[in-house]
Amino acid sequence: MEILILLVVVVVLLFAVPDIRKSLISRPAFAFFKRVLPPLSPTEREAMQAGDTWWDADLFSGRPDWHKFHQTKAPQFTEAEQAFIDNQLETLLGMLDDFKIVQKDVDLPKKVWDYIRKEKFFAMIIGKEFGGLDFSPAANSHIVSRIATRSISAAVSVMVPNSLGPGELLTHYGTDEQKNYWLPRLADGTDIPCFALTGPEAGSDAGAIPDTGVVCKGEFEGKEVVGIRLNWSKRYITLAPVATVLGLAFKMYDPDGLLGEQKDIGITCALIPTSHEGVETGERHLPLNQAFMNGTTYGKDVFIPLDWIIGGQDYAGKGWRMLMECLSAGRGISLPALAAATGHMTERMTGAYAYVRQQFGMPIGLFEGVQAAMGKIGGTNYTLESMRRLTVTALCEGKSPSVITAMTKYHMTEMGRQVMEAAMDVHAGKGIQLGPRNYLGHGYMATPVSITVEGANILTRNLMIFGQGATRCHPYVLAEMEAASNPDEEQGLKQFDSLLLKHISFAAGNFFGSLFMGLTGARFNASPMSGPTARYYQQLTRMSRALALTADMAMLVMGGDLKRREMLSARLGDVLSHLYMASAVLKRYEDDGRQTGDLPFVEYAMSHHLYEIGQAFKGFFANFPNRFISWTLRLAIFPLGLHFNKPSDENMQVIAKQMMEPGLTRDRHTFLCFWKDDPKDMTGHMELAFLAMREHADIYKRIRKAIKRGDIAEDLSGEDLVKAARKAEVISADEAKAFKKTEQLRMAAIGVDQFAPGVIEGRKF
Ligand SMILES: Cc1cc2nc3c(=O)[nH]c(=O)nc-3n(C[C@H](O)[C@H](O)[C@H](O)COP(=O)(O)OP(=O)(O)OC[C@H]3O[C@@H](n4cnc5c(N)ncnc54)[C@H](O)[C@@H]3O)c2cc1C
């Protein structure tokens, strides 16, 4: 007992008396912290400081405030946005024939280019005062998604000027003169922009661009002025082959000190008309056969005036920061929109095809193997749409949440790939044979494009999500890092000392909180909702607390090494991402008015995300180098074992059946998927066959029974089958007509395209 009292006194003295605490705890801890601090490159520091945090910070803190979360309102379209969606967007969709675009012309038809420019599809993010549409991120995302269900090539062409590029950079940083000149021209389609960062030597490591701009004197419009001599070689640049204005990122130097003392100025962005002397554009790449414009741009000793720098001379050297700030918005909209399109389209069309296509005497969607694939599509699409909406909500609130947009881009494009593969498996040959009736093939081929553009996913998962999350979302680490980098050592120590106590009590709370929640199965955690989702909130709060504890311990033990141990840190990033996706699912369920029909989808998504969280922790514990810490964490977080299971077979069967059921749930889950009321159309032929077969399901049932009884011969089809069914008095005359029409639709729907000899070779489609 005496020893215990003595211990308590020592601890109280150590922590409560500032001088003792400072010299015995804070100072050595500060020195340790400085030693293990991940070394940050200037570009990483800028990336880290760019953008905001939002719900990710709550999830990372271990104490998510669910009430606050549910107070955020899902964005609504303005009247102008809704009118555009109902009119211009639908008109454009009706004009798109993706088979011709990709296989014949390898370009959008001129009338489509003209329409896109005239109706300002390129100007969704440009302000009204400059003639743009000034649409919200929600409208932008909806429009790009819906186009992508029709044509990825058209969607990419529209999306690029509306994400990272001259329009966005000018809006945020442009001088008045630049805005007044360029924005109206971009808005009315007079100019087409592109933005060039990537080059042969600089892909993922975009900060390492070798392209240079040297400050010098030169001649511009007949006068000698101070300007920049540029040399660049860029590749993979979307819209470059048709662009009239080039946004260019380069490293700027001032060796002769013409602008001041700083010789190495840093990454800078300029806007250059492609007609300017020395600018070379026009060469095209062929990105997995897609028809959007993508290519190279070069320049050798191209002289430009200083006021072509975006934002003017004041913004020289600030390019990286500008890109990071703008990227985080675009990254949360455009590529996720393509993935959402894949989800909506594959769910709607796979549900239809699985019913229309019959083998072994019944719709293939009734076979359990097919239902597993369908369950995955329907369940994953619920998350895709939920995540799209939640991230867009943050952006509509004016946030620029860099970690959230990184998670959204990575996970949505990855989920897009998974649902696309599942849809291809269900469609089998129908998905493979290209032609006007194939709605999957081009999207399947284009899947890696969205994964690679705006950074590549491996890097996003392994470096960005946890790397930035750990510092941006942690309640203390960023402030501690700032204290550690304070040039005034004593001042830094003072800041650090005040943070340390809070950090220690935060960590202790995480440890004991995790243990308690683990032992009680989180049953005492508060849930903001009652009913079937209440348990999910309890488990998510528990896993959020576990993440806060594990992230702290990982940083404490591994320090800067954690950045290099990407496989470990990525797993913690996965936990954060799945917490975010699961929250998005719960929010959507509430926002949509708790629809009973949604529950199987919610159940799938929640089981999946909790299972993945469990697996990420399991992998982390198995590979964490400090075995003692690893075992302690495992014991604190899963004291009774890890019991999160994958979605059940029954759950997937229910989803599959719902996907084959026409009606409100199907329409609500796939509202972004465009289909045309035309039996010859890419998606229309499947939708019409499906609807007709469902409507006349009873006729099909009676005929099947009659065949079984032997009243109708087994091997009949088409007209012969109709006649036999009439003769056997299984169907009435009116039903015979309806059946005949439905059979024609069914045959068209299970059909694929075939081409006469020479047509494919000569591209004479
Ligand atoms: C169709 C298309 C359109 C594009 N449009 C544009 C555009 O308009 N403007 C523009 O500037 N750029 C554009 N890009 C470039 C795009 O952003 C880059 O392709 C991307 O940043 C990756 O560069 P990379 O392809 O050279 O891959 P690399 O950098 O060669 O990477 C190869 C692999 O290594 C991984 N990797 C690299 N470093 C790490 C690391 N530290 N940790 C873990 N993994 C790592 C990457 O994730 C990737 O999987 C486009 C690309 C494509 C394919």
PDBQT file of the ligand as one rigid body, heavy atoms in Angstrom, charges set to zero:
ROOT
HETATM    1  C1  LIG A 801      -5.255   8.821 -69.245  1.00  0.00    +0.000 C 
HETATM    2  C2  LIG A 801      -4.400   9.708 -68.414  1.00  0.00    +0.000 A 
HETATM    3  C3  LIG A 801      -4.688  11.063 -68.327  1.00  0.00    +0.000 A 
HETATM    4  C4  LIG A 801      -3.861  11.920 -67.587  1.00  0.00    +0.000 A 
HETATM    5  N1  LIG A 801      -4.088  13.270 -67.619  1.00  0.00    +0.000 NA
HETATM    6  C5  LIG A 801      -3.166  14.097 -67.067  1.00  0.00    +0.000 A 
HETATM    7  C6  LIG A 801      -3.279  15.531 -67.225  1.00  0.00    +0.000 A 
HETATM    8  O1  LIG A 801      -4.228  16.035 -67.832  1.00  0.00    +0.000 OA
HETATM    9  N2  LIG A 801      -2.305  16.308 -66.701  1.00  0.00    +0.000 N 
HETATM   10  C7  LIG A 801      -1.240  15.794 -66.020  1.00  0.00    +0.000 A 
HETATM   11  O2  LIG A 801      -0.392  16.544 -65.596  1.00  0.00    +0.000 OA
HETATM   12  N3  LIG A 801      -1.127  14.461 -65.836  1.00  0.00    +0.000 NA
HETATM   13  C8  LIG A 801      -2.045  13.599 -66.339  1.00  0.00    +0.000 A 
HETATM   14  N4  LIG A 801      -1.920  12.235 -66.175  1.00  0.00    +0.000 N 
HETATM   15  C9  LIG A 801      -0.815  11.727 -65.384  1.00  0.00    +0.000 C 
HETATM   16  C10 LIG A 801      -1.206  10.978 -64.123  1.00  0.00    +0.000 C 
HETATM   17  O3  LIG A 801      -1.547  11.853 -63.093  1.00  0.00    +0.000 OA
HETATM   18  C11 LIG A 801       0.009  10.102 -63.794  1.00  0.00    +0.000 C 
HETATM   19  O4  LIG A 801      -0.034   9.021 -64.703  1.00  0.00    +0.000 OA
HETATM   20  C12 LIG A 801       0.049   9.603 -62.416  1.00  0.00    +0.000 C 
HETATM   21  O5  LIG A 801       0.330  10.660 -61.562  1.00  0.00    +0.000 OA
HETATM   22  C13 LIG A 801       1.075   8.498 -62.195  1.00  0.00    +0.000 C 
HETATM   23  O6  LIG A 801       2.284   8.696 -62.865  1.00  0.00    +0.000 OA
HETATM   24  P1  LIG A 801       2.913   7.503 -63.756  1.00  0.00    +0.000 P 
HETATM   25  O7  LIG A 801       1.851   6.992 -64.642  1.00  0.00    +0.000 OA
HETATM   26  O8  LIG A 801       4.149   8.011 -64.375  1.00  0.00    +0.000 OA
HETATM   27  O9  LIG A 801       3.245   6.357 -62.719  1.00  0.00    +0.000 OA
HETATM   28  P2  LIG A 801       4.614   6.131 -61.889  1.00  0.00    +0.000 P 
HETATM   29  O10 LIG A 801       4.968   7.364 -61.155  1.00  0.00    +0.000 OA
HETATM   30  O11 LIG A 801       5.627   5.565 -62.819  1.00  0.00    +0.000 OA
HETATM   31  O12 LIG A 801       4.150   5.047 -60.868  1.00  0.00    +0.000 OA
HETATM   32  C14 LIG A 801       4.122   3.641 -61.162  1.00  0.00    +0.000 C 
HETATM   33  C15 LIG A 801       3.518   2.922 -59.956  1.00  0.00    +0.000 C 
HETATM   34  O13 LIG A 801       4.353   3.121 -58.807  1.00  0.00    +0.000 OA
HETATM   35  C16 LIG A 801       3.575   3.577 -57.719  1.00  0.00    +0.000 C 
HETATM   36  N5  LIG A 801       4.397   4.443 -56.868  1.00  0.00    +0.000 N 
HETATM   37  C17 LIG A 801       5.260   5.423 -57.219  1.00  0.00    +0.000 A 
HETATM   38  N6  LIG A 801       5.844   5.955 -56.137  1.00  0.00    +0.000 NA
HETATM   39  C18 LIG A 801       5.338   5.295 -55.065  1.00  0.00    +0.000 A 
HETATM   40  C19 LIG A 801       5.535   5.370 -53.656  1.00  0.00    +0.000 A 
HETATM   41  N7  LIG A 801       6.354   6.243 -53.083  1.00  0.00    +0.000 N 
HETATM   42  N8  LIG A 801       4.840   4.527 -52.880  1.00  0.00    +0.000 NA
HETATM   43  C20 LIG A 801       3.991   3.634 -53.402  1.00  0.00    +0.000 A 
HETATM   44  N9  LIG A 801       3.769   3.525 -54.719  1.00  0.00    +0.000 NA
HETATM   45  C21 LIG A 801       4.427   4.341 -55.534  1.00  0.00    +0.000 A 
HETATM   46  C22 LIG A 801       2.429   4.329 -58.357  1.00  0.00    +0.000 C 
HETATM   47  O14 LIG A 801       1.312   4.379 -57.492  1.00  0.00    +0.000 OA
HETATM   48  C23 LIG A 801       2.154   3.455 -59.581  1.00  0.00    +0.000 C 
HETATM   49  O15 LIG A 801       1.331   2.386 -59.223  1.00  0.00    +0.000 OA
HETATM   50  C24 LIG A 801      -2.756  11.382 -66.877  1.00  0.00    +0.000 A 
HETATM   51  C25 LIG A 801      -2.499  10.007 -66.934  1.00  0.00    +0.000 A 
HETATM   52  C26 LIG A 801      -3.297   9.177 -67.683  1.00  0.00    +0.000 A 
HETATM   53  C27 LIG A 801      -2.955   7.713 -67.742  1.00  0.00    +0.000 C 
ENDROOT
TORSDOF 0
